[in-house]
Amino acid sequence: MNHSFVVHVPDAELEPEPLSPEQIVSGSPEVTGKVVWESADGRQVRGIWQITPGVVTDTEADELFVVLSGSATIEVEGGPTLTVGPGDLAVLREGDRTTWTVHETLRKAYAINLG
């Protein structure tokens, strides 16, 4: 898309984005998402992401996100523990190793910048 647009995040239809089995620490969390905009060079991505309850690990990109619904605790290895819920804006640094404990299905809108 190369024009301005709006997406209603709460009821946007998302596609399955299966987790790697080694990312799942406990539970059977399921991830869905949708990229709504990507720059021509692929370095900037904007989208919607959702995860159901469970515990997963990840290595983060340079990301800003806003939680629309649900809640989670994000432990950053060697850094802070972030508690996020509806209305919270969070910033993750590229390379952060994280453990997400998802308490209620979490949906977020995000902007990622790739090196």
DSSP file (Angstrom, degrees, kcal/mol; ACC not computed):
  #  RESIDUE AA STRUCTURE BP1 BP2  ACC     N-H-->O    O-->H-N    N-H-->O    O-->H-N    TCO  KAPPA ALPHA  PHI   PSI    X-CA   Y-CA   Z-CA
    1    1 A M              0   0    0      0, 0.0    37,-0.2     0, 0.0     4,-0.1   0.000 360.0 360.0 360.0 131.2    0.0    0.0    0.0
    2    2 A N        +     0   0    0      2,-0.1     2,-0.3    35,-0.1    35,-0.0  -0.017 360.0  69.3-121.4  31.2    1.4    3.4   -0.9
    3    3 A H  S    S-     0   0    0      0, 0.0     2,-0.1     0, 0.0     0, 0.0  -0.907  91.3 -83.3-138.6 167.5   -1.4    5.5    0.4
    4    4 A S        +     0   0    0     -2,-0.3     2,-0.3     1,-0.0    -2,-0.1  -0.398  56.1 162.2 -70.1 150.6   -2.9    6.5    3.8
    5    5 A F        -     0   0    0     -2,-0.1     2,-0.4    -4,-0.1    -1,-0.0  -0.962  30.6-132.5-159.1 170.7   -5.3    4.0    5.3
    6    6 A V        -     0   0    0     -2,-0.3     2,-0.4     2,-0.0    -2,-0.0  -0.991  11.9-167.3-134.3 144.7   -7.0    2.8    8.5
    7    7 A V        -     0   0    0     -2,-0.4     2,-1.1     5,-0.0     5,-0.1  -1.000  23.3-133.3-129.7 130.9   -7.5   -0.7    9.9
    8    8 A H    >   -     0   0    0     -2,-0.4     3,-0.6     1,-0.2     4,-0.3  -0.742  25.3-165.5 -84.0 102.4   -9.9   -1.4   12.8
    9    9 A V  G >  S+     0   0    0     -2,-1.1     3,-1.3     1,-0.2    -1,-0.2   0.853  72.4  64.4 -63.9 -42.5   -7.5   -3.5   14.9
   10   10 A P  G 3  S+     0   0    0      0, 0.0    -1,-0.2     0, 0.0    -2,-0.0   0.842 118.3  24.1 -57.2 -34.1   -9.9   -5.2   17.4
   11   11 A D  G <  S+     0   0    0     -3,-0.6    -2,-0.2     2,-0.1     2,-0.1   0.195  86.2 134.8-118.1  19.6  -11.7   -7.2   14.7
   12   12 A A    <   -     0   0    0     -3,-1.3     2,-0.4    -4,-0.3    -3,-0.0  -0.426  61.3-114.6 -63.6 139.3   -9.1   -7.4   12.0
   13   13 A E        -     0   0    0     -2,-0.1     2,-0.3     1,-0.0    -1,-0.1  -0.652  36.4-161.2 -79.8 130.1   -8.8  -10.9   10.5
   14   14 A L        -     0   0    0     -2,-0.4    20,-0.2    20,-0.0    35,-0.1  -0.762  10.3-131.9-113.5 157.0   -5.4  -12.4   11.2
   15   15 A E  E     -A   33   0A   0     18,-2.8    18,-2.5    -2,-0.3     2,-0.0  -0.796  35.3 -93.9-105.6 147.9   -3.5  -15.4    9.7
   16   16 A P  E     -A   32   0A   0      0, 0.0    16,-0.3     0, 0.0    -1,-0.1  -0.339  33.9-173.9 -59.4 138.3   -1.8  -18.2   11.6
   17   17 A E        -     0   0    0     14,-2.8    14,-0.2    -2,-0.0    15,-0.0  -0.742  22.1-144.3-131.1  82.2    1.9  -17.6   12.3
   18   18 A P        -     0   0    0      0, 0.0     2,-0.2     0, 0.0    12,-0.1  -0.141  10.0-129.2 -56.0 138.6    3.0  -20.9   13.8
   19   19 A L        -     0   0    0     10,-0.2     5,-0.0     1,-0.1     3,-0.0  -0.503  25.9-105.0 -78.9 153.2    5.7  -20.7   16.6
   20   20 A S    >>  -     0   0    0     -2,-0.2     3,-2.4     1,-0.1     4,-0.6  -0.654  31.0-123.1 -72.8 137.1    8.8  -22.8   16.4
   21   21 A P  G >4 S+     0   0    0      0, 0.0     3,-1.1     0, 0.0    -1,-0.1   0.831 110.7  60.8 -53.0 -34.0    8.4  -25.6   19.0
   22   22 A E  G 34 S+     0   0    0      1,-0.2    35,-0.0    34,-0.0    -2,-0.0   0.664  96.7  61.1 -70.4 -13.5   11.6  -24.6   20.7
   23   23 A Q  G <4 S+     0   0    0     -3,-2.4    34,-2.2    33,-0.1     2,-0.6   0.735  84.7  90.4 -80.2 -22.4   10.0  -21.2   21.5
   24   24 A I  E <<  +B   56   0A   0     -3,-1.1    32,-0.2    -4,-0.6     3,-0.1  -0.651  44.1 171.3 -85.2 119.0    7.2  -22.7   23.5
   25   25 A V  E     -     0   0A   0     30,-3.0     2,-0.3    -2,-0.6    31,-0.2   0.858  68.2 -12.7 -90.2 -44.3    8.1  -23.0   27.2
   26   26 A S  E    S+B   55   0A   0     29,-1.6    29,-2.4     0, 0.0    -1,-0.4  -0.991 106.8  21.3-156.7 159.8    4.7  -24.0   28.5
   27   27 A G  S    S-     0   0    0     -2,-0.3    27,-0.1    27,-0.2    -3,-0.0  -0.302  87.3 -82.3  77.8-167.8    1.0  -24.2   27.4
   28   28 A S        -     0   0    0     25,-0.5    -1,-0.2    -2,-0.1    26,-0.1  -0.472  53.9-176.5-134.1  63.1    0.0  -24.3   23.8
   29   29 A P        -     0   0    0      0, 0.0     2,-0.4     0, 0.0   -10,-0.2  -0.304  10.2-153.3 -64.4 143.3    0.0  -20.6   22.7
   30   30 A E        -     0   0    0    -12,-0.1    22,-1.7    23,-0.1     2,-0.4  -0.970   4.5-153.5-120.4 135.4   -1.1  -19.8   19.2
   31   31 A V  E     + C   0  51A   0     -2,-0.4   -14,-2.8   -14,-0.2     2,-0.3  -0.882  15.1 173.8-110.5 137.1    0.1  -16.8   17.2
   32   32 A T  E     +AC  16  50A   0     18,-2.3    18,-2.9    -2,-0.4     2,-0.3  -0.943  10.5 158.3-132.4 158.7   -1.8  -15.0   14.5
   33   33 A G  E     -AC  15  49A   0    -18,-2.5   -18,-2.8    -2,-0.3     2,-0.3  -0.985  26.2-147.6-167.0 174.1   -0.9  -11.8   12.7
   34   34 A K  E     - C   0  48A   0     14,-2.4    14,-2.5    -2,-0.3     2,-0.6  -0.914  15.7-140.0-156.6 127.1   -1.2   -9.6    9.7
   35   35 A V  E     + C   0  47A   0     -2,-0.3    12,-0.3    12,-0.2     3,-0.1  -0.803  20.3 179.5 -84.9 123.1    1.2   -7.2    8.1
   36   36 A V  E     +     0   0A   0     10,-2.2     2,-0.3    -2,-0.6    11,-0.2   0.653  67.1  10.2 -99.3 -18.3   -0.8   -4.1    7.1
   37   37 A W  E     - C   0  46A   0      9,-1.7     9,-2.9   -35,-0.0     2,-0.3  -0.960  58.5-178.7-159.6 141.6    2.1   -2.1    5.6
   38   38 A E  E     - C   0  45A   0     -2,-0.3     7,-0.2     7,-0.2     5,-0.0  -0.996  30.4-116.0-142.1 138.4    5.7   -2.8    4.6
   39   39 A S    >   -     0   0    0      5,-2.5     3,-1.8    -2,-0.3   -37,-0.0  -0.291  33.7-107.5 -69.6 159.5    8.3   -0.4    3.1
   40   40 A A  T 3  S+     0   0    0      1,-0.3    -1,-0.1     2,-0.1     0, 0.0   0.837 122.1  47.6 -57.2 -35.0    9.6   -1.0   -0.4
   41   41 A D  T 3  S-     0   0    0      1,-0.0    -1,-0.3     3,-0.0    -2,-0.1   0.466 110.2-123.2 -88.0  -0.3   13.0   -2.1    1.1
   42   42 A G  S <  S+     0   0    0     -3,-1.8    -2,-0.1     2,-0.2     3,-0.0   0.550  81.8 113.3  76.2   6.3   11.3   -4.4    3.7
   43   43 A R        +     0   0    0      1,-0.1    71,-3.8    70,-0.1     2,-0.5   0.683  68.9  53.3 -88.2 -17.2   13.0   -2.6    6.6
   44   44 A Q  E     + D   0 113A   0     69,-0.2    -5,-2.5     2,-0.0     2,-0.4  -0.977  66.0 179.4-120.8 128.5    9.9   -1.1    8.1
   45   45 A V  E     -CD  38 112A   0     67,-2.5    67,-3.2    -2,-0.5     2,-0.4  -0.989   7.9-171.4-130.4 134.3    6.9   -3.3    8.9
   46   46 A R  E     +CD  37 111A   0     -9,-2.9   -10,-2.2    -2,-0.4    -9,-1.7  -0.977  29.7 120.1-122.8 137.5    3.6   -2.3   10.5
   47   47 A G  E     -CD  35 110A   0     63,-2.1    63,-2.8    -2,-0.4     2,-0.4  -0.944  53.7 -88.2-170.3-168.6    1.1   -4.8   11.6
   48   48 A I  E     -CD  34 109A   0    -14,-2.5   -14,-2.4    -2,-0.3     2,-0.4  -0.964  33.7-175.1-126.0 140.3   -1.2   -6.6   14.1
   49   49 A W  E     -CD  33 108A   0     59,-2.5    59,-2.8    -2,-0.4     2,-0.4  -0.997   3.0-174.1-141.3 141.0   -0.1   -9.6   16.2
   50   50 A Q  E     -CD  32 107A   0    -18,-2.9   -18,-2.3    -2,-0.4     2,-0.4  -0.994   2.6-175.5-138.5 144.0   -2.0  -11.8   18.6
   51   51 A I  E     -CD  31 106A   0     55,-2.1    55,-2.5    -2,-0.4   -20,-0.2  -0.999  18.0-137.5-139.9 137.6   -1.0  -14.6   21.0
   52   52 A T        -     0   0    0    -22,-1.7    50,-0.2    -2,-0.4    52,-0.1  -0.437  51.2 -61.9 -86.9 166.7   -3.1  -16.9   23.2
   53   53 A P  S    S+     0   0    0      0, 0.0   -25,-0.5     0, 0.0     2,-0.3  -0.080  87.4  83.3 -56.2 145.9   -2.1  -17.7   26.8
   54   54 A G  E    S- E   0 102A   0     48,-1.3    48,-3.1   -27,-0.1     2,-0.4  -0.910  75.2 -78.6 151.8-173.2    1.1  -19.6   27.4
   55   55 A V  E     +BE  26 101A   0    -29,-2.4   -30,-3.0    -2,-0.3   -29,-1.6  -0.986  47.5 166.2-126.0 126.5    4.8  -18.9   27.8
   56   56 A V  E     -BE  24 100A   0     44,-2.2    44,-3.2    -2,-0.4     2,-0.3  -0.929  25.4-136.9-135.7 157.9    7.2  -18.4   24.9
   57   57 A T  E     + E   0  99A   0    -34,-2.2     2,-0.3    -2,-0.3    42,-0.2  -0.824  26.6 169.1-111.6 156.6   10.7  -17.1   24.2
   58   58 A D  E     - E   0  98A   0     40,-2.1    40,-3.0    -2,-0.3     2,-0.5  -0.984  35.2-129.7-156.8 160.6   11.7  -14.7   21.5
   59   59 A T  E     - E   0  97A   0     -2,-0.3    38,-0.2    38,-0.2    37,-0.1  -0.992  43.0-134.8-114.8 122.0   14.6  -12.6   20.2
   60   60 A E        -     0   0    0     36,-3.1    35,-3.0    -2,-0.5     2,-0.2  -0.295  10.5-144.3 -85.2 158.0   13.2   -9.1   19.5
   61   61 A A        -     0   0    0     33,-0.3     2,-0.9    34,-0.1    53,-0.1  -0.491  52.8 -74.2 -96.3 176.9   13.5   -6.7   16.6
   62   62 A D  E    S+F  113   0A   0     51,-0.9    51,-2.6    -2,-0.2     2,-0.4  -0.690  78.4 166.5 -73.4 105.5   13.5   -2.9   17.1
   63   63 A E  E     -FG 112  92A   0     29,-2.1    29,-2.7    -2,-0.9     2,-0.4  -0.969  38.5-167.7-137.9 141.2    9.8   -2.6   17.9
   64   64 A L  E     +FG 111  91A   0     47,-2.4    47,-2.5    -2,-0.4     2,-0.3  -0.990  26.6 171.7-116.7 133.3    7.2   -0.2   19.2
   65   65 A F  E     -FG 110  90A   0     25,-2.6    25,-2.9    -2,-0.4     2,-0.4  -0.982  26.7-148.7-142.6 157.6    3.8   -1.7   20.0
   66   66 A V  E     -FG 109  89A   0     43,-2.4    43,-2.3    -2,-0.3     2,-0.4  -0.994  22.9-132.2-124.0 128.4    0.5   -0.7   21.6
   67   67 A V  E     +F  108   0A   0     21,-2.6    20,-3.1    -2,-0.4    41,-0.3  -0.665  22.4 179.6 -82.1 128.5   -1.6   -3.4   23.4
   68   68 A L  E     -     0   0A   0     39,-3.1     2,-0.3    -2,-0.4    40,-0.2   0.817  67.4  -5.6 -93.5 -40.0   -5.2   -3.4   22.4
   69   69 A S  E    S+F  107   0A   0     38,-1.4    38,-2.3    17,-0.1    -1,-0.4  -0.982 102.1  30.5-153.6 159.5   -6.5   -6.2   24.5
   70   70 A G  E     -     0   0A   0     -2,-0.3     2,-0.3    36,-0.2    36,-0.2  -0.238  67.2-106.1  84.7-175.7   -5.2   -8.9   26.8
   71   71 A S  E     +F  104   0A   0     33,-1.4    32,-1.8    14,-0.2    33,-1.4  -0.996  29.4 171.8-154.9 154.5   -2.1   -8.9   29.1
   72   72 A A  E     -FH 102  84A   0     12,-2.1    12,-2.8    -2,-0.3     2,-0.5  -0.986  27.9-131.1-156.7 158.7    1.4  -10.3   29.4
   73   73 A T  E     -FH 101  83A   0     28,-2.3    28,-3.0    -2,-0.3     2,-0.6  -0.985  23.9-161.7-113.1 127.3    4.5  -10.1   31.4
   74   74 A I  E     -FH 100  82A   0      8,-3.5     8,-3.2    -2,-0.5     2,-0.6  -0.936   0.9-160.3-115.6 112.2    7.7   -9.8   29.3
   75   75 A E  E     -FH  99  81A   0     24,-2.8    24,-1.9    -2,-0.6     2,-0.6  -0.825   6.6-154.1 -93.2 122.2   11.0  -10.6   31.0
   76   76 A V  E >   -F   98   0A   0      4,-2.4     3,-2.7    -2,-0.6    22,-0.2  -0.857  25.5-115.8 -96.6 122.0   13.9   -9.1   29.2
   77   77 A E  T 3  S+     0   0    0     20,-3.1    20,-0.3    -2,-0.6    -1,-0.0  -0.360 100.0   0.9 -59.1 124.1   17.1  -11.1   29.8
   78   78 A G  T 3  S+     0   0    0      1,-0.3    -1,-0.3    -2,-0.1    -3,-0.0   0.643 131.4  66.4  72.3  13.9   19.5   -8.8   31.7
   79   79 A G  S <  S-     0   0    0     -3,-2.7    -1,-0.3     1,-0.2    -3,-0.1  -0.571  91.1 -40.9-143.2-155.6   16.9   -6.1   31.7
   80   80 A P        -     0   0    0      0, 0.0    -4,-2.4     0, 0.0     2,-0.6  -0.219  42.0-124.3 -77.9 165.8   13.5   -5.1   33.0
   81   81 A T  E     -H   75   0A   0     -6,-0.2     2,-0.4     2,-0.0    -6,-0.2  -0.969  30.4-155.9-106.6 122.5   10.3   -7.1   33.4
   82   82 A L  E     -H   74   0A   0     -8,-3.2    -8,-3.5    -2,-0.6     2,-0.6  -0.844   9.1-159.4-104.6 131.8    7.5   -5.4   31.6
   83   83 A T  E     -H   73   0A   0     -2,-0.4     2,-0.4   -10,-0.2   -10,-0.2  -0.954  20.4-174.2-108.5 120.1    3.9   -5.8   32.5
   84   84 A V  E     +H   72   0A   0    -12,-2.8   -12,-2.1    -2,-0.6     3,-0.0  -0.903  14.0 149.9-122.5 145.8    1.6   -4.9   29.5
   85   85 A G    >   -     0   0    0     -2,-0.4     3,-2.4   -14,-0.2   -18,-0.4  -0.851  55.5 -30.2-152.9-173.8   -2.1   -4.6   29.1
   86   86 A P  T 3  S+     0   0    0      0, 0.0   -18,-0.2     0, 0.0     3,-0.1  -0.169 126.7  14.8 -53.1 129.6   -4.7   -2.6   27.1
   87   87 A G  T 3  S+     0   0    0    -20,-3.1     2,-0.3     1,-0.3   -19,-0.1   0.296  92.8 131.8  91.4  -9.8   -3.5    0.9   26.3
   88   88 A D    <   -     0   0    0     -3,-2.4   -21,-2.6   -21,-0.2     2,-0.5  -0.587  43.5-154.2 -81.8 137.2    0.1    0.3   27.1
   89   89 A L  E     -G   66   0A   0     -2,-0.3     2,-0.3   -23,-0.2   -23,-0.2  -0.924  18.9-176.5-104.2 132.0    2.8    1.4   24.6
   90   90 A A  E     -G   65   0A   0    -25,-2.9   -25,-2.6    -2,-0.5     2,-0.4  -0.948  16.9-152.2-131.2 152.2    6.0   -0.6   24.9
   91   91 A V  E     -G   64   0A   0     -2,-0.3     2,-0.4   -27,-0.2   -27,-0.2  -0.990   9.8-168.4-124.3 128.8    9.4   -0.5   23.2
   92   92 A L  E     -G   63   0A   0    -29,-2.7   -29,-2.1    -2,-0.4     2,-0.3  -0.919  18.7-129.5-114.5 143.8   11.7   -3.5   22.6
   93   93 A R    >   -     0   0    0     -2,-0.4     3,-2.2   -31,-0.2   -33,-0.2  -0.666  32.0 -95.8 -92.7 146.5   15.3   -3.2   21.5
   94   94 A E  T 3  S+     0   0    0     -2,-0.3   -33,-0.3     1,-0.3     3,-0.1  -0.375 112.4  20.9 -57.0 130.0   16.7   -5.2   18.7
   95   95 A G  T 3  S+     0   0    0    -35,-3.0    -1,-0.3     1,-0.3   -34,-0.1   0.283  83.2 147.4  92.7 -10.7   18.4   -8.3   20.0
   96   96 A D    <   -     0   0    0     -3,-2.2   -36,-3.1   -36,-0.1     2,-0.6  -0.384  42.7-142.3 -57.6 130.5   16.5   -8.4   23.4
   97   97 A R  E     -E   59   0A   0    -20,-0.3   -20,-3.1   -38,-0.2     2,-0.3  -0.887  31.3-176.6 -96.2 121.2   16.0  -12.0   24.4
   98   98 A T  E     -EF  58  76A   0    -40,-3.0   -40,-2.1    -2,-0.6     2,-0.5  -0.828  31.3-152.8-125.0 155.4   12.6  -12.2   26.0
   99   99 A T  E     -EF  57  75A   0    -24,-1.9   -24,-2.8    -2,-0.3     2,-0.6  -0.985  20.4-157.1-123.9 118.3   10.3  -14.6   27.8
  100  100 A W  E     -EF  56  74A   0    -44,-3.2   -44,-2.2    -2,-0.5     2,-0.7  -0.850   8.6-168.5 -98.4 121.5    6.6  -13.7   27.3
  101  101 A T  E     -EF  55  73A   0    -28,-3.0   -28,-2.3    -2,-0.6     2,-0.7  -0.929  15.0-158.1-105.9 106.3    4.1  -15.0   29.9
  102  102 A V  E     +EF  54  72A   0    -48,-3.1   -48,-1.3    -2,-0.7   -30,-0.3  -0.766  16.8 178.0 -92.7 117.2    0.7  -14.4   28.3
  103  103 A H  E    S+     0   0A   0    -32,-1.8     2,-0.3    -2,-0.7   -31,-0.2   0.895  72.8   9.4 -86.2 -45.3   -2.1  -14.2   30.9
  104  104 A E  E    S- F   0  71A   0    -33,-1.4   -33,-1.4   -52,-0.1    -1,-0.3  -0.979 106.6 -72.4-133.9 148.4   -5.0  -13.4   28.6
  105  105 A T  E     -     0   0A   0     -2,-0.3     2,-0.4   -35,-0.2   -53,-0.2  -0.099  57.6-149.7 -43.7 122.9   -5.0  -13.5   24.7
  106  106 A L  E     -D   51   0A   0    -55,-2.5   -55,-2.1   -36,-0.2     2,-0.4  -0.846  17.0-173.3-107.3 131.8   -3.0  -10.4   23.8
  107  107 A R  E     +DF  50  69A   0    -38,-2.3   -39,-3.1    -2,-0.4   -38,-1.4  -0.991  12.7 173.8-123.0 131.9   -3.5   -8.3   20.6
  108  108 A K  E     -DF  49  67A   0    -59,-2.8   -59,-2.5    -2,-0.4     2,-0.4  -0.951  29.6-137.0-135.6 154.6   -1.1   -5.5   19.7
  109  109 A A  E     -DF  48  66A   0    -43,-2.3   -43,-2.4    -2,-0.3     2,-0.3  -0.936  37.5-172.1-105.5 136.0   -0.5   -3.1   16.8
  110  110 A Y  E     -DF  47  65A   0    -63,-2.8   -63,-2.1    -2,-0.4     2,-0.4  -0.881  29.7-157.6-134.3 159.5    3.2   -2.8   16.1
  111  111 A A  E     -DF  46  64A   0    -47,-2.5   -47,-2.4    -2,-0.3     2,-0.4  -0.982  21.2-170.8-132.9 122.3    5.9   -1.0   14.1
  112  112 A I  E     -DF  45  63A   0    -67,-3.2   -67,-2.5    -2,-0.4     2,-0.5  -0.930  11.6-159.5-117.8 137.5    9.2   -2.8   13.5
  113  113 A N  E     -DF  44  62A   0    -51,-2.6   -51,-0.9    -2,-0.4     2,-0.4  -0.977  13.5-154.6-113.7 121.5   12.4   -1.3   12.1
  114  114 A L              0   0    0    -71,-3.8   -53,-0.0    -2,-0.5    -2,-0.0  -0.821 360.0 360.0 -99.5 133.5   14.8   -4.0   10.7
  115  115 A G              0   0    0     -2,-0.4    -1,-0.1     0, 0.0   -72,-0.1   0.517 360.0 360.0 -41.7 360.0   18.5   -3.2   10.5
